[in-house]
Amino acid sequence: MSSAPQDSPRIRVLVVDDHAIVRDGISTLLNRQADMEVVGEASDGAEAIAMYCQLRPDVTLMDVQMPGIGGVEAITEIRRFSVDARILVLTTYPGDANAVRALRAGAAGYLLKNGIRSALVEAVRSVHSGRRAVSADIAHELALHALDEPLTQREIAILQLIADGYANKQIASRLNVSVETIKAHLKAIFSKLDVHDRTHAVTIAARRGYINPFSSG
């Protein structure tokens, strides 16, 4: 437990995660710190935005993949409301694409939930003091794919539709293009992801955070 001076103001934290058990665990951990207090909990992005505007926490712990408004969209909206918002992503998804989107949206850090508890506590303090906090695994993924050509928005849309169970002909119809155009996009996708079939492409895209497993199609 931290031994912060009694007259030091506590770091006020908002915890955002769609799993109640996870929120409870994080809140319990942070509330045990002498220099921290959890001032609110939100279960999705929309609730996170509303609670941030109401509570104005010092640090917001944000999950990335949630039903409805996801973490990246919530980060963008919160930062639009307050450019000084300090947001730390805490997620189970190690994908570099998710990390890049979150950091570009304004997140000050990106941690994995499977990390040690002390790392989370120290990351909250770091972000609160104006520094960045990125887990070693995420930093490795970012470095590994730094020179990769990113997928375009159209390619990501096609991959999401494949993940949702659509065949090439159906995707072409939904996007109002020819089947040959879809095949050309798939060829480019396979090259960028270094895969040879649709199934592997979806697996890699999901792991790297390009597509959303919560999508209902």
N, C-alpha and C positions, 0 to 999 in steps of 0.2 A: 504494500500500500504506500502511496505517496506521502511524504512528510512535508507538504506545502505549508507555508506560514498560515496561521489561522485567519489573518486579515487579508489574505490574497483572495481575489474573486475567483470563484470556480469557473471552469470551462463549461459552458452550457451547450449540451449536445442534443440534437434531434436524430433519432434512429429511424431509418426507413427500410423496411423489409416486408415482403408479403407473407412471411412465415412467423406466426406469433411466438413459437418456441425460440426461434433465432433472435427475435427482438428482445424477449425476456432474458436470454442468456447474455446478450450484449449489454443490456441495461443494467443487469446485476453486476457484471464485471466493471463497468464504468462508474456506477454509483459507489463501488467499494473504494474508489480512488479519492483521496482527500481533496484533490484539486479539480474534480469533475462532478457534474450532475446531469442526468438525463431529464430534459424538460418536456419532451414529447416523443411519441411514437406514431409512425404513419405506416399504413399497409400497402400503399401504392403511390404512383407518381403524382396523381391529382391531389391526394391527401397531403403529400409531402409539400407541394407548392403552397397549398392553403395554410398549412401549419407553419411553414417557414415565414410566410408573410405575417402571420399572427404572433409568432414567438421570437423571431429574429435570433436564432441560436448562434453561438460562436462557431460551432462546427456541426455540419450535417453528415451523418454516415448514410450513404446511399447504395442500395442494391441496384444492379443494372437491369436484369431481366425480370420484369414483373408484368402481370396482366394489365391491359389498359395502357395508360401512360407509363412508359418505361423510364429507367433511371437517367439515360442520356437526355431524353426530352425534358425531364424534370429539372435536370441540371441547367439546361439551356434557359428554361423559364425562370428559375430562381436567380440565375446570373443576370437575366434581363431586368429582374426586379431590383437586384442588388449586386453591383459589380464587385463588391467586397466580400460576397458570400464565400465561405471556405468549406469546400465539399470534399469528402473523402469517400471514394468508392470502396465498398466491401462486398465481394462477390465470390461465387463458386466458379465462375467462368474465366479461365485464364487467357482467353483469346486476345490476340494483339489488336484485331480490328475493333473490338469493343473498347479496349484500353485507349486506342488512338481517338475514337469518337468521344469518349468521356473526357479525356484530357483536353481535346480541342474545344469541347463544350464549356470547359472552365473548371473541371475537377482539379484539385490540388494534389491528389494522391490516388493510388489504385492498389488495393490489397486483396489477397485471397482469404476466404473464410477459414481455410484449413491451416492458416498460419498460427504461430504461437500467440497466446493472449498478450504477452508483454509487448509484442511488436505492434499490436493494435493500439494499446494504451500509449505507447511512445509515438505512434503515427498521429494520433489525435493531438498530442502536445505539439508535434512538429508542424502540423497543418495550422494549428491555432497560432503558432508563432510566426507564420508566414513562409515556412519552408515546404518543400514537396516530400511526398512519401510514396515510393513505388516499390512493391515487393520484388525480391530478386528474380523470382520466376517470371514475373511480368516483364521486367527489364530485359531478361534473356529473350523472351518472345519478341519484344519490340526490336531488339538488335538483330535477331535471326531473320526477321522479315522486313527490315528497314529498306532494303533495296528492291523488294518485290514490287511488281507493277500491281497497283490496287485494282480490285474489281470496280466496274462502273455501276451506277445505280440501276441501269437496265439489266446488267448481268446478275446483280443481287436480287432483283425482282424475279428474274427467271429461276434462279436457284430456290427462292422461297416458294414459288409455285410448284417446283419439282418436289420439294420437301412436303408440300401440302397434298401431294398425290396426283398432280396433273400430268398428262401425257403431252408430248411436243405439240400435237395438233390442237389440244385444248389451250395450251399456253399461247400459241400463235393467235387463236381466236380471241382470247382475253386481251392480248396486247395489240390486236389489230395489225398483225404483221404476217408474213408468210412462214410456212414451216421451215423453208430453207434459211430464212433469217434466224430463226431460233437455233437451227443446227450450227449456223456460223457463230452465233454467240456462245453456244456450248463448246465449240472448238477452242475459242479464245479463253473461256473459263477453265477448261481442262489444262490448257497450257499454263495459265497463271497459277493454278493450284497444284500443278504437277500431278495430275490424276488422269485416269483413262476411262472412267465411266461415271454415269450420273450418281450412282449410290455413293461412291467414294467422294465425289465432288460435294455432295450434301453433307457428308460426315465431316469433311475438312472445313467446309464453310461454317458449319454449326460450332465446331470446336474453336475456330478462330473468331467467332462472334459476328460473322457477316449476316447470318440469318437468325430469325427469332423462333425458338422452339415453342413459344406460346401462340404463334400465329394459328388462326383457325381457317385460313384460306379465304 
